[in-house]
Amino acid sequence: MPGEGEILKLKRTVVAAIALAMLAAGCAGRSTSDQEAEPHAAEPGNFGDLSSICHEGATTSAPTRGVTATEIKVGVFSDIGFTKQSEFVDAAEVFTSWCNAAGGINGRKILAEVRDTNLMEVRQRMLDACREDFVLVGGGAALDGLGVKDRLSCLLPEFPAQVSQAQNLQSDLQITALAGTYAHYEPYFGFRSWLLREAYPESAGAVGIITGDSPVTKVLSDKAAEAIRAAGGTVTYSDLYPATGVSDWTPYAQAIKNKGVKGLVFYGDYRQLAKLEDVLTSIDYKLDWVDPTNNSYNSQFLEAAAQSIQKQNNVIDLSGAVPIEAVEASPAMKQMHDIYTKYAPDAELTLNSVRAFSAWLLFAKAATRCGDQLTRRCVVEAAGNESGWSGGGLHTARDLSDKDAAPQCFNVVQATPSGWKQADFKPDQGLFRCNIALYRYIGNYGSPTTLADVGKSFNDVE
């Protein structure tokens, strides 16, 4: 756990500390169009190619904490009090409204309890969840590593939408539908290889990395530097900026120009990146590409970077998630838009929305399989047996039975004045490019927490 000085430092961080480059999903030999050849979405409780996710039933038992004969209490972690970003809260409201309207989980209604971690209150909210919740679903917290031992001590499973710190990444009793980066594999290696070897080979010898000064983003930067070198690139410029932001980005822009940087990876607040790009444009310096990371895949970045978006080439790897805009190509994405329009018409659909919705679908499918005797052990085992989970077609398939499965697909979107568009990355399976090169980290970036670390085993889970 961080010492008092580090905690005070973290307290001053802004959304940059939460920015994560961690969307990953594996292919299982099928494209999204193949997965959705026979959609079941016409009936209530069906989603994409998933049938009977939610439906009526006649449950009578109260088998464990958070479960009664009529209700299931589920916790949703979010830093919303700090970030003011409501993606996880919106997803919980939308999914539970949709699912409960179809009859719930075998007749049990889902009650979503938002656990506002407010950046620094992860342990407090985890202890609350341990006392009341059946599981955690569809959420995330920037400093999630602070609560993982408490979660495992009380044997609380989680289906996160986002995972941040190494202590929590692929920890025990955690089933990530789409959320997690990989503990051992670089999730963006296919993307980085495409950038440096195919799309912009002249940039390979001059890559820069700028990182917000926080523990979360600094680890991501270290991983990226290792992977860039492995993909044949050379990092010629690396710098930190205060996580609270910079009033004048001119010194950074001049350094980038002086170093002749051609490709730039940026970890932190996308609004700060927009300011940097404005300065680069004003000094007439154009990069071959900028990777703002998928934290920037939203309309706010497009608005903030409007003045420079034609000059600077922003490209993002969605790592197998169907683009939000691809409603014509993906029946599942079209249905998700329709559900949000019905239950949260003012909420913006984002990548975190997709991550959260897939987590909710996975939980609901597993819980439905458990029937009347809905226990933590049953729901973890049922979800963990999914060998080709695609969220009904929201992303490429992921083998949840293999916790150390490697990423196999990527897909790239590009920022344009008219919105996010698919880049020319030569997809070979529907919207995606799969069967890509893999890279396993050599560096030590921390280890996931296990049940054994808190004196428990899976046999203790009931």
Stockholm file with secondary structure:
# STOCKHOLM 1.0

chainA/1-462         MPGEGEILKLKRTVVAAIALAMLAAGCAGRSTSDQEAEPHAAEPGNFGDLSSICHEGATTSAPTRGVTATEIKVGVFSDIGFTKQSEFVDAAEVFTSWCNAAGGINGRKILAEVRDTNLMEVRQRMLDACREDFVLVGGGAALDGLGVKDRLSCLLPEFPAQVSQAQNLQSDLQITALAGTYAHYEPYFGFRSWLLREAYPESAGAVGIITGDSPVTKVLSDKAAEAIRAAGGTVTYSDLYPATGVSDWTPYAQAIKNKGVKGLVFYGDYRQLAKLEDVLTSIDYKLDWVDPTNNSYNSQFLEAAAQSIQKQNNVIDLSGAVPIEAVEASPAMKQMHDIYTKYAPDAELTLNSVRAFSAWLLFAKAATRCGDQLTRRCVVEAAGNESGWSGGGLHTARDLSDKDAAPQCFNVVQATPSGWKQADFKPDQGLFRCNIALYRYIGNYGSPTTLADVGKSFNDVE
#=GR chainA/1-462 SS CCCHHHHHHHHTCCGGGGCCCCCCCCCCSCCHHHHTSSCCTTSTTCBTTBCCSSCCCCCCCCCSTTBCSSEEEEEEEECHHHHCCCHHHHHHHHHHHHHHHTTTBTTBEEEEEEEECTTTCHHHHHHHHHHHCSEEESCCCTTGGGTHHHHHHTTCCEECSCCCSTTTTTCTTBCCSSCCCCSSBCTTHHHHHIIIIIICGGGTTCEEEEEESSHHHHHHHHHHHHHHHHTTCCEEEEEEECTTCCSCCHHHHHHHHHTTCCEEEEESCHHHHHHHHHHHHHTTCCCSEEECCGGGCSHHHHHHTTTTTTTSCBEEECTTBCCTTCTTTCHHHHHHHHHHHHHCTTSCCCHHHHHHHHHHHHHHHHHHHHTTSCCHHHHHHHHHTCSSBCTTTTBCCBCTTCTTCCCCEECEEEEETTEEEECCCCCSBTTBEESCCCCBCCSCCCCCCCGGGGTCCGGGCC
#=GC SS_cons         CCCHHHHHHHHTCCGGGGCCCCCCCCCCSCCHHHHTSSCCTTSTTCBTTBCCSSCCCCCCCCCSTTBCSSEEEEEEEECHHHHCCCHHHHHHHHHHHHHHHTTTBTTBEEEEEEEECTTTCHHHHHHHHHHHCSEEESCCCTTGGGTHHHHHHTTCCEECSCCCSTTTTTCTTBCCSSCCCCSSBCTTHHHHHIIIIIICGGGTTCEEEEEESSHHHHHHHHHHHHHHHHTTCCEEEEEEECTTCCSCCHHHHHHHHHTTCCEEEEESCHHHHHHHHHHHHHTTCCCSEEECCGGGCSHHHHHHTTTTTTTSCBEEECTTBCCTTCTTTCHHHHHHHHHHHHHCTTSCCCHHHHHHHHHHHHHHHHHHHHTTSCCHHHHHHHHHTCSSBCTTTTBCCBCTTCTTCCCCEECEEEEETTEEEECCCCCSBTTBEESCCCCBCCSCCCCCCCGGGGTCCGGGCC
//
